[in-house]
Amino acid sequence: MKTETKTVAEFFAGIGLMRMGLDGAGWSTVWANDIDPDKVAMYRHHFDDPDDHFALGDVHLLDSSSIPTVALATASFPCTDLSLAGARRGLAGSGSGAFWGFIDAIKGMGTRKPPLVLLENVTGFLSSREGNDFRDACIALNELGYSVDAFIIDAANFVPQSRQRLFVVGSQRTGSLKVQESGNSFLEGNGRPTALADFILWHPEVNWSIRELPTLPKRRRSLADILEVLSPNSSLWWSTERSTYLLNQMSPKHRELADSMIRGKTETHGTVFRRVRKGHSMAELRRDGIAGCLRTPRGGSGRQILFTAGCGKFGVRLLSARECARLMGADDFKMDEHLPLNKALFGFGDAVCVSVVEWIAHHYLNPLLAELMSSEPEKSIKYGATKKR
């Protein structure tokens, strides 16, 4: 297999973290699309491409003839209507419904359809509208000639951030895949929790092509390892009044956790999210060495807060853009120093973890593409709908 064959069309590209992950595994992105000009600005600032291959605009309005012939199309489409925090309108919503624009674009490529596609979204995609959205998406890929596989990976295996995401790989195969009866002892486990394994077995109408996943790595860094070293006098630290207000927003359980950190003999770190509980804004502290899932700071909410304490003192501030980049495995992301913090946080909170994508590319996409190109016998394993406990 030649390196130049590993080309990518990146839909819903955002700030380009999907591209960064694929770059690390030898892929080359030759075309990208997104509708958000702020994200596109961050994308262009980082990659500084001599040739502008970015198509800014609505995915529903794309001209398929302008999309180059590639080996892989990726789609991290909006999670707005699939997330548990959203309105759960599913693929009929105006946000997550952009998935159908992607399907139409690939369909419009005709015989030039890429042999592989990779979807990424929140795990709520699996249960959205009682599983009908996920089923419809898989069937839509089947109708384009793709058999599908699915797995869930938590970025916490790679970086100190809790971020579970559902990935779907579609691969072009000659002929149809016949569903065979099987239990789910193989499916359950690494990358496929019970809910996903059950979904696969309960939907034999979907053309599945399941591959075994290698064991996920063990994370080597903790939250403390990705923090920037700031002077105690830095303007980024909150005032005593503002910090104390946050402390007083904690429930007794979380306040005791914070107080134990303050009493500690060494400095330790945790992260805080504000959440609405029973109509009241509450501050919830996490101190297990892993940050909570980065989110988009719409309206000023969703921004993750750093809580540092020890030796009778404590300090509070927002996580910086650089720290968020590190939590996404994008340590070397080129940041525009003039970019407002909220825009940077929005870009990273609405992206994919670079380390996860690179792992998927190395261990799944690369060998699968090699098999397709060399016409090797199919090595995927088919499973059917009979549940055996």
C-alpha positions as CSV (number, residue, x, y, z in Angstrom):
1,M,0.0,0.0,0.0
2,K,1.4,3.4,-1.0
3,T,1.2,6.3,1.5
4,E,-0.3,8.7,-1.0
5,T,-3.4,6.5,-1.2
6,K,-4.4,7.3,2.4
7,T,-6.3,10.5,1.6
8,V,-9.1,12.0,3.6
9,A,-12.1,14.3,3.1
10,E,-13.0,15.7,6.5
11,F,-16.6,16.7,7.0
12,F,-17.6,18.8,10.0
13,A,-13.9,19.5,10.4
14,G,-14.1,22.0,13.2
15,I,-10.6,23.1,14.3
16,G,-9.0,20.1,12.7
17,L,-8.3,17.6,15.5
18,M,-9.6,14.7,13.4
19,R,-7.0,15.7,10.8
20,M,-4.3,15.9,13.5
21,G,-5.0,12.4,14.6
22,L,-5.0,11.0,11.1
23,D,-1.8,12.9,10.2
24,G,-0.1,11.0,13.0
25,A,-1.0,7.7,11.4
26,G,0.2,8.6,7.9
27,W,-3.0,10.0,6.4
28,S,-3.3,13.1,4.3
29,T,-6.4,15.4,4.4
30,V,-7.0,16.9,1.0
31,W,-10.4,18.5,1.5
32,A,-12.3,19.7,4.5
33,N,-15.7,21.3,5.3
34,D,-17.3,23.2,8.2
35,I,-20.0,25.8,8.6
36,D,-18.4,27.7,11.5
37,P,-16.1,30.5,10.4
38,D,-14.5,30.8,13.9
39,K,-13.5,27.2,13.9
40,V,-12.3,27.4,10.3
41,A,-10.1,30.4,11.4
42,M,-8.5,28.2,14.1
43,Y,-8.1,25.3,11.6
44,R,-6.3,27.5,9.1
45,H,-4.1,29.2,11.7
46,H,-2.8,25.8,12.9
47,F,-2.3,24.0,9.6
48,D,-1.2,27.1,7.5
49,D,-1.9,25.2,4.3
50,P,-0.3,26.7,1.2
51,D,-3.4,25.6,-0.8
52,D,-6.8,26.4,0.6
53,H,-8.7,23.1,0.5
54,F,-11.3,24.2,3.0
55,A,-14.9,24.4,1.8
56,L,-16.7,26.8,4.2
57,G,-20.4,26.3,4.2
58,D,-23.5,24.2,4.9
59,V,-23.0,20.5,4.3
60,H,-26.5,20.3,2.8
61,L,-25.4,22.7,0.0
62,L,-22.2,21.0,-1.0
63,D,-21.6,20.1,-4.6
64,S,-20.5,16.5,-4.6
65,S,-18.5,16.9,-7.8
66,S,-16.2,19.3,-5.9
67,I,-15.3,16.7,-3.3
68,P,-12.1,14.9,-4.4
69,T,-11.7,11.1,-4.7
70,V,-10.4,9.9,-1.4
71,A,-9.9,6.7,0.6
72,L,-11.7,8.0,3.8
73,A,-14.4,10.4,4.6
74,T,-14.8,11.5,8.2
75,A,-17.9,13.0,9.8
76,S,-18.0,14.4,13.4
77,F,-21.4,15.8,12.9
78,P,-23.2,18.0,15.6
79,C,-24.2,16.2,18.8
80,T,-26.7,19.0,19.6
81,D,-29.8,16.8,19.2
82,L,-28.3,13.5,20.4
83,S,-26.7,14.6,23.6
84,L,-28.5,13.8,26.9
85,A,-28.0,17.6,27.7
86,G,-29.9,18.5,24.5
87,A,-33.5,18.4,23.4
88,R,-33.1,14.8,22.0
89,R,-34.7,15.6,18.7
90,G,-32.3,13.1,17.2
91,L,-31.4,13.1,13.5
92,A,-34.6,15.0,12.8
93,G,-33.1,18.0,14.6
94,S,-31.6,21.0,12.8
95,G,-28.2,20.3,14.3
96,S,-27.6,16.6,14.3
97,G,-29.7,16.3,11.1
98,A,-26.6,17.6,9.3
99,F,-25.8,13.9,9.2
100,W,-28.2,13.6,6.3
101,G,-26.3,16.3,4.4
102,F,-23.2,14.1,4.8
103,I,-25.0,11.1,3.5
104,D,-26.3,13.1,0.5
105,A,-22.8,14.4,-0.3
106,I,-21.3,10.9,-0.3
107,K,-24.2,9.5,-2.3
108,G,-23.6,12.3,-4.9
109,M,-20.1,11.1,-5.4
110,G,-21.5,8.0,-7.1
111,T,-18.8,5.5,-8.1
112,R,-16.2,7.8,-6.5
113,K,-17.5,7.0,-3.0
114,P,-14.5,6.5,-0.6
115,P,-13.9,2.9,0.4
116,L,-14.0,3.9,4.1
117,V,-16.0,6.3,6.3
118,L,-15.6,7.2,9.9
119,L,-18.3,8.7,12.1
120,E,-17.9,10.1,15.6
121,N,-20.4,11.4,18.1
122,V,-21.6,11.2,21.7
123,T,-22.7,7.9,23.2
124,G,-26.2,9.3,23.4
125,F,-26.3,8.6,19.6
126,L,-26.8,4.9,20.5
127,S,-29.9,5.5,22.6
128,S,-31.4,8.5,20.7
129,R,-35.1,7.9,20.0
130,E,-34.9,4.4,21.5
131,G,-32.1,3.5,19.2
132,N,-33.9,4.4,16.0
133,D,-31.5,7.2,15.1
134,F,-28.5,4.9,15.3
135,R,-30.2,2.2,13.4
136,D,-31.3,4.6,10.7
137,A,-27.7,6.0,10.3
138,C,-26.3,2.4,10.0
139,I,-29.0,1.5,7.4
140,A,-28.2,4.7,5.5
141,L,-24.6,3.7,5.3
142,N,-25.6,0.2,4.2
143,E,-27.7,1.6,1.4
144,L,-24.6,3.4,0.1
145,G,-22.7,0.1,0.0
146,Y,-21.0,0.2,3.4
147,S,-21.0,-2.6,6.0
148,V,-20.6,-1.1,9.5
149,D,-18.8,-1.6,12.7
150,A,-19.2,0.4,16.0
151,F,-17.2,0.8,19.2
152,I,-17.0,3.2,22.1
153,I,-13.7,4.7,23.3
154,D,-13.1,6.9,26.4
155,A,-10.3,9.5,25.8
156,A,-9.3,8.8,29.5
157,N,-7.3,5.8,28.2
158,F,-5.0,8.3,26.5
159,V,-5.4,11.8,28.1
160,P,-6.6,13.0,31.6
161,Q,-10.1,13.8,30.4
162,S,-13.3,11.7,30.7
163,R,-14.7,11.7,27.2
164,Q,-16.6,8.7,25.9
165,R,-17.4,8.8,22.2
166,L,-19.1,6.4,19.8
167,F,-17.3,5.6,16.5
168,V,-18.7,4.0,13.5
169,V,-16.6,2.6,10.6
170,G,-18.2,1.9,7.3
171,S,-16.3,-0.1,4.7
172,Q,-17.1,-0.9,1.1
173,R,-17.4,-4.6,0.4
174,T,-18.3,-6.6,-2.7
175,G,-21.4,-8.6,-2.1
176,S,-23.6,-8.5,0.9
177,L,-22.7,-9.6,4.4
178,K,-24.9,-12.4,5.7
179,V,-25.8,-12.2,9.4
180,Q,-24.9,-15.3,11.3
181,E,-26.2,-16.5,14.6
182,S,-23.8,-15.9,17.4
183,G,-23.6,-14.9,21.1
184,N,-22.1,-11.7,22.2
185,S,-19.3,-13.0,24.3
186,F,-16.8,-11.7,21.7
187,L,-18.6,-8.4,21.3
188,E,-18.9,-7.4,24.9
189,G,-15.8,-6.0,26.5
190,N,-13.0,-3.9,24.9
191,G,-14.7,-1.1,23.1
192,R,-18.1,-2.6,23.0
193,P,-20.0,-2.3,26.3
194,T,-23.2,-4.4,26.9
195,A,-25.5,-1.8,25.5
196,L,-23.7,-1.6,22.2
197,A,-23.1,-5.4,22.0
198,D,-26.8,-5.9,22.6
199,F,-27.7,-3.3,19.9
200,I,-25.6,-5.2,17.3
201,L,-27.2,-8.5,18.2
202,W,-30.7,-7.1,18.2
203,H,-30.4,-5.5,14.7
204,P,-29.7,-8.2,12.2
205,E,-31.2,-6.0,9.5
206,V,-28.1,-3.9,9.7
207,N,-25.2,-5.1,7.5
208,W,-22.5,-5.5,10.2
209,S,-18.8,-6.2,9.8
210,I,-17.3,-6.4,13.3
211,R,-13.5,-6.5,13.8
212,E,-11.6,-7.4,17.0
213,L,-10.1,-4.4,18.8
214,P,-6.7,-4.6,20.5
215,T,-6.5,-3.7,24.2
216,L,-6.7,0.0,24.8
217,P,-3.6,1.7,26.3
218,K,-3.3,2.9,29.9
219,R,-3.1,6.6,30.3
220,R,0.3,8.0,31.4
221,R,-0.6,11.5,32.4
222,S,-2.8,13.0,35.1
223,L,-4.5,16.4,35.3
224,A,-1.4,17.9,37.1
225,D,0.8,17.0,34.1
226,I,-1.1,19.1,31.6
227,L,-1.4,22.3,33.7
228,E,0.5,25.5,32.8
229,V,2.8,26.9,35.5
230,L,1.3,30.3,36.4
231,S,2.5,32.9,38.9
232,P,0.3,33.2,42.0
233,N,-0.1,36.8,40.9
234,S,-1.4,36.0,37.5
235,S,-4.5,37.8,36.5
236,L,-6.1,34.4,35.4
237,W,-6.6,33.5,39.1
238,W,-10.0,34.5,40.4
239,S,-10.4,37.0,43.2
240,T,-10.8,35.8,46.8
241,E,-14.5,36.9,46.7
242,R,-15.2,35.0,43.4
243,S,-13.3,31.9,44.5
244,T,-15.1,31.8,47.9
245,Y,-18.5,32.1,46.1
246,L,-17.6,29.0,44.1
247,L,-16.6,27.2,47.2
248,N,-20.0,28.1,48.8
249,Q,-21.8,26.7,45.8
250,M,-20.7,23.2,46.6
251,S,-22.9,20.6,48.3
252,P,-21.7,19.4,51.7
253,K,-20.2,16.3,50.0
254,H,-18.2,18.3,47.5
255,R,-17.3,21.0,50.1
256,E,-15.8,18.4,52.3
257,L,-13.7,17.2,49.4
258,A,-12.5,20.7,48.7
259,D,-11.7,21.3,52.4
260,S,-9.7,18.1,52.6
261,M,-7.6,19.4,49.6
262,I,-7.1,22.7,51.3
263,R,-5.9,20.9,54.5
264,G,-3.5,18.7,52.5
265,K,0.2,19.0,53.1
266,T,0.9,19.2,49.3
267,E,-0.8,21.0,46.5
268,T,-3.4,19.0,44.6
269,H,-5.7,19.8,41.7
270,G,-9.3,19.1,40.7
271,T,-11.8,20.4,38.2
272,V,-15.2,21.9,38.8
273,F,-18.4,22.2,36.7
274,R,-21.4,24.2,37.6
275,R,-24.6,22.3,37.1
276,V,-28.2,23.1,37.9
277,R,-29.6,20.8,40.5
278,K,-33.3,21.2,41.6
279,G,-33.3,24.7,40.2
280,H,-30.1,25.8,41.9
281,S,-26.6,26.3,40.4
282,M,-24.2,23.9,42.2
283,A,-20.5,23.5,41.9
284,E,-19.3,19.9,41.6
285,L,-15.7,19.0,42.3
286,R,-13.7,16.2,40.7
287,R,-10.2,15.3,42.0
288,D,-9.4,11.9,40.6
289,G,-6.6,13.2,38.4
290,I,-9.0,13.4,35.3
291,A,-10.8,16.4,34.0
292,G,-14.5,16.2,33.2
293,C,-15.6,16.1,29.6
294,L,-14.7,19.4,27.8
295,R,-17.9,21.1,26.5
296,T,-18.7,24.1,24.4
297,P,-19.1,27.2,26.6
298,R,-22.4,28.4,25.2
299,G,-23.6,31.5,27.1
300,G,-20.6,31.3,29.4
301,S,-21.7,27.9,30.9
302,G,-19.9,24.7,30.4
303,R,-16.5,26.2,31.0
304,Q,-14.4,23.9,33.2
305,I,-12.8,25.4,36.3
306,L,-9.5,24.4,37.9
307,F,-9.4,24.1,41.7
308,T,-5.9,24.0,43.2
309,A,-5.5,23.7,46.9
310,G,-3.1,22.7,49.7
311,C,-1.3,23.9,52.8
312,G,-4.3,25.9,53.9
313,K,-4.8,27.8,50.7
314,F,-6.8,27.4,47.5
315,G,-6.9,29.0,44.0
316,V,-9.5,29.0,41.3
317,R,-9.4,29.8,37.6
318,L,-10.7,28.6,34.2
319,L,-8.7,26.0,32.4
320,S,-6.6,27.8,29.7
321,A,-6.9,27.2,26.0
322,R,-3.5,25.5,26.0
323,E,-4.6,23.1,28.8
324,C,-7.7,22.3,26.9
325,A,-5.6,21.5,23.9
326,R,-3.5,19.1,25.9
327,L,-6.6,17.4,27.3
328,M,-7.6,16.8,23.7
329,G,-4.2,15.3,22.8
330,A,-3.4,18.4,20.7
331,D,-0.4,19.6,22.7
332,D,1.2,21.2,19.7
333,F,-1.8,23.0,18.4
334,K,-0.8,26.5,17.1
335,M,-2.9,29.0,19.1
336,D,-3.7,32.5,17.9
337,E,-2.7,34.6,20.8
338,H,-5.4,37.1,19.9
339,L,-8.2,34.6,19.9
340,P,-10.8,35.2,22.7
341,L,-10.7,32.4,25.3
342,N,-14.4,31.4,24.8
343,K,-13.8,30.9,21.1
344,A,-10.8,28.7,21.8
345,L,-12.7,26.7,24.4
346,F,-15.7,26.3,22.0
347,G,-13.3,24.9,19.3
348,F,-11.7,22.3,21.6
349,G,-14.9,21.4,23.4
350,D,-16.6,20.6,20.1
351,A,-13.8,18.4,18.8
352,V,-12.4,14.9,18.8
353,C,-9.5,13.6,20.9
354,V,-6.4,13.5,18.7
355,S,-4.9,10.6,20.6
356,V,-8.0,8.4,20.1
357,V,-8.2,9.1,16.4
358,E,-4.6,8.3,15.9
359,W,-5.0,5.0,17.8
360,I,-8.1,4.1,15.6
361,A,-6.2,4.9,12.5
362,H,-3.1,2.8,13.4
363,H,-5.0,-0.2,14.7
364,Y,-8.2,-0.2,12.6
365,L,-8.2,2.0,9.5
366,N,-4.7,1.3,8.3
367,P,-5.0,-2.5,8.3
368,L,-8.5,-2.4,7.0
369,L,-7.5,-0.2,4.1
370,A,-4.5,-2.4,3.4
371,E,-6.9,-5.4,3.2
372,L,-9.3,-3.7,0.9
373,M,-6.5,-2.6,-1.5
374,S,-4.7,-5.9,-1.6
375,S,-8.0,-7.9,-2.0
376,E,-7.1,-10.1,1.0
377,P,-9.8,-12.4,2.3
378,E,-12.2,-10.6,4.6
379,K,-11.0,-10.8,8.2
380,S,-14.0,-9.3,9.8
381,I,-16.3,-11.4,12.0
382,K,-20.1,-11.3,11.4
383,Y,-22.6,-11.6,14.3
384,G,-26.3,-12.1,14.3
385,A,-29.3,-11.3,16.5
386,T,-29.6,-14.4,18.7
387,K,-28.8,-13.4,22.3
388,K,-27.1,-16.2,24.3
389,R,-26.5,-15.5,28.0
